[in-house]
Amino acid sequence: MTFPCNFRRQCTAFFCATILLSVFTSANAERAGNASPFADIEKSWGVRPVAVLLSAGGYMLDFRYHVSDAEKAAPLFSRQIRPYIIDQSSGAKFFVPETAKVGALRQTRKPYPDKNYFIIFGNPAKFVKKGNKVTVVIGDLKIENLVVE
């Protein structure tokens, strides 16, 4: 089957324009994602949230964060601080489980830059579900609007 020359040029131009538009749009989306609402937190506290994940069959919440500045982040690793997570829809608070043999399910040693760290929160009765918005509180640091994955 043959097409008129104009039709073929128009299809090729449309195809190229579509590809360029999708590349440009995804590049802008990535740049906008990098200028996240957590940039201020990273600047002030030296940490950037990575994810809040359901783990242990949904009975635990695994908060992952990246330390970019160990000096600024050091106060968050104090054993005196009792971190907790708040389910934004209900206001329920969930704390870090602590056992006699293992201790608190969080890291309290000196942080190092460019490393990821975790805090495990209890989620009794699988109260917090995937897609819920939560707030993580570690001492004076409050990270809002994290979506559970």
Contacts in CASP RR format, 6 or more apart in sequence:
PFRMAT RR
TARGET T0000
AUTHOR 0000-0000-0000
METHOD contacts of the structure
MODEL  1
MTFPCNFRRQCTAFFCATILLSVFTSANAERAGNASPFADIEKSWGVRPV
AVLLSAGGYMLDFRYHVSDAEKAAPLFSRQIRPYIIDQSSGAKFFVPETA
KVGALRQTRKPYPDKNYFIIFGNPAKFVKKGNKVTVVIGDLKIENLVVE
3 11 0 8 1.000
36 48 0 8 1.000
37 145 0 8 1.000
38 48 0 8 1.000
38 49 0 8 1.000
38 143 0 8 1.000
41 47 0 8 1.000
41 48 0 8 1.000
41 49 0 8 1.000
41 141 0 8 1.000
41 143 0 8 1.000
42 48 0 8 1.000
42 68 0 8 1.000
42 69 0 8 1.000
44 72 0 8 1.000
45 72 0 8 1.000
45 73 0 8 1.000
45 76 0 8 1.000
45 141 0 8 1.000
46 67 0 8 1.000
46 68 0 8 1.000
46 69 0 8 1.000
46 72 0 8 1.000
46 73 0 8 1.000
47 65 0 8 1.000
47 66 0 8 1.000
47 67 0 8 1.000
47 68 0 8 1.000
47 72 0 8 1.000
47 73 0 8 1.000
47 76 0 8 1.000
47 141 0 8 1.000
48 65 0 8 1.000
48 66 0 8 1.000
48 68 0 8 1.000
49 63 0 8 1.000
49 64 0 8 1.000
49 65 0 8 1.000
49 66 0 8 1.000
49 136 0 8 1.000
49 143 0 8 1.000
49 146 0 8 1.000
50 64 0 8 1.000
50 65 0 8 1.000
50 66 0 8 1.000
50 116 0 8 1.000
51 62 0 8 1.000
51 63 0 8 1.000
51 64 0 8 1.000
51 149 0 8 1.000
52 61 0 8 1.000
52 62 0 8 1.000
52 63 0 8 1.000
52 64 0 8 1.000
52 85 0 8 1.000
52 134 0 8 1.000
52 136 0 8 1.000
52 146 0 8 1.000
52 147 0 8 1.000
52 148 0 8 1.000
52 149 0 8 1.000
53 61 0 8 1.000
53 62 0 8 1.000
53 64 0 8 1.000
53 148 0 8 1.000
53 149 0 8 1.000
54 60 0 8 1.000
54 61 0 8 1.000
54 62 0 8 1.000
54 123 0 8 1.000
54 128 0 8 1.000
54 129 0 8 1.000
54 130 0 8 1.000
54 148 0 8 1.000
54 149 0 8 1.000
55 61 0 8 1.000
55 62 0 8 1.000
55 120 0 8 1.000
57 126 0 8 1.000
58 123 0 8 1.000
58 126 0 8 1.000
59 122 0 8 1.000
59 123 0 8 1.000
59 124 0 8 1.000
59 126 0 8 1.000
60 97 0 8 1.000
60 105 0 8 1.000
60 120 0 8 1.000
60 121 0 8 1.000
60 122 0 8 1.000
60 123 0 8 1.000
61 85 0 8 1.000
61 94 0 8 1.000
61 120 0 8 1.000
61 121 0 8 1.000
61 122 0 8 1.000
61 123 0 8 1.000
61 128 0 8 1.000
61 134 0 8 1.000
61 148 0 8 1.000
62 118 0 8 1.000
62 119 0 8 1.000
62 120 0 8 1.000
63 85 0 8 1.000
63 118 0 8 1.000
63 119 0 8 1.000
63 120 0 8 1.000
63 121 0 8 1.000
63 136 0 8 1.000
63 146 0 8 1.000
64 116 0 8 1.000
64 117 0 8 1.000
64 118 0 8 1.000
65 116 0 8 1.000
65 117 0 8 1.000
65 118 0 8 1.000
65 119 0 8 1.000
66 114 0 8 1.000
66 115 0 8 1.000
66 116 0 8 1.000
66 117 0 8 1.000
67 73 0 8 1.000
67 111 0 8 1.000
67 112 0 8 1.000
67 113 0 8 1.000
67 114 0 8 1.000
67 115 0 8 1.000
67 116 0 8 1.000
67 117 0 8 1.000
68 113 0 8 1.000
68 114 0 8 1.000
69 113 0 8 1.000
70 110 0 8 1.000
70 111 0 8 1.000
70 112 0 8 1.000
70 113 0 8 1.000
73 111 0 8 1.000
74 110 0 8 1.000
74 111 0 8 1.000
75 81 0 8 1.000
75 139 0 8 1.000
76 111 0 8 1.000
76 138 0 8 1.000
76 139 0 8 1.000
76 141 0 8 1.000
77 107 0 8 1.000
77 108 0 8 1.000
77 109 0 8 1.000
77 110 0 8 1.000
77 111 0 8 1.000
78 108 0 8 1.000
79 104 0 8 1.000
79 108 0 8 1.000
81 138 0 8 1.000
81 139 0 8 1.000
82 95 0 8 1.000
82 96 0 8 1.000
82 139 0 8 1.000
83 95 0 8 1.000
83 96 0 8 1.000
83 106 0 8 1.000
83 119 0 8 1.000
83 121 0 8 1.000
83 136 0 8 1.000
83 137 0 8 1.000
83 138 0 8 1.000
83 139 0 8 1.000
84 93 0 8 1.000
84 94 0 8 1.000
84 95 0 8 1.000
84 96 0 8 1.000
84 121 0 8 1.000
84 137 0 8 1.000
85 93 0 8 1.000
85 94 0 8 1.000
85 121 0 8 1.000
85 128 0 8 1.000
85 134 0 8 1.000
85 135 0 8 1.000
85 136 0 8 1.000
85 137 0 8 1.000
86 92 0 8 1.000
86 93 0 8 1.000
86 94 0 8 1.000
86 134 0 8 1.000
86 135 0 8 1.000
86 137 0 8 1.000
87 94 0 8 1.000
87 127 0 8 1.000
87 128 0 8 1.000
87 132 0 8 1.000
87 134 0 8 1.000
88 132 0 8 1.000
88 133 0 8 1.000
88 134 0 8 1.000
88 135 0 8 1.000
88 144 0 8 1.000
88 145 0 8 1.000
89 132 0 8 1.000
89 133 0 8 1.000
90 127 0 8 1.000
92 127 0 8 1.000
92 128 0 8 1.000
94 121 0 8 1.000
94 122 0 8 1.000
94 123 0 8 1.000
94 124 0 8 1.000
94 127 0 8 1.000
94 128 0 8 1.000
95 121 0 8 1.000
95 122 0 8 1.000
96 104 0 8 1.000
96 105 0 8 1.000
96 106 0 8 1.000
96 119 0 8 1.000
96 120 0 8 1.000
96 121 0 8 1.000
96 122 0 8 1.000
97 104 0 8 1.000
97 105 0 8 1.000
97 120 0 8 1.000
97 121 0 8 1.000
97 122 0 8 1.000
98 104 0 8 1.000
98 105 0 8 1.000
105 119 0 8 1.000
105 120 0 8 1.000
106 118 0 8 1.000
106 119 0 8 1.000
106 120 0 8 1.000
107 117 0 8 1.000
107 118 0 8 1.000
107 119 0 8 1.000
111 117 0 8 1.000
119 136 0 8 1.000
119 138 0 8 1.000
128 134 0 8 1.000
128 148 0 8 1.000
129 148 0 8 1.000
130 148 0 8 1.000
130 149 0 8 1.000
131 147 0 8 1.000
131 148 0 8 1.000
131 149 0 8 1.000
132 147 0 8 1.000
132 148 0 8 1.000
133 145 0 8 1.000
133 146 0 8 1.000
133 147 0 8 1.000
133 148 0 8 1.000
134 146 0 8 1.000
134 147 0 8 1.000
134 148 0 8 1.000
135 142 0 8 1.000
135 143 0 8 1.000
135 144 0 8 1.000
135 145 0 8 1.000
135 146 0 8 1.000
136 142 0 8 1.000
136 143 0 8 1.000
136 146 0 8 1.000
137 143 0 8 1.000
END
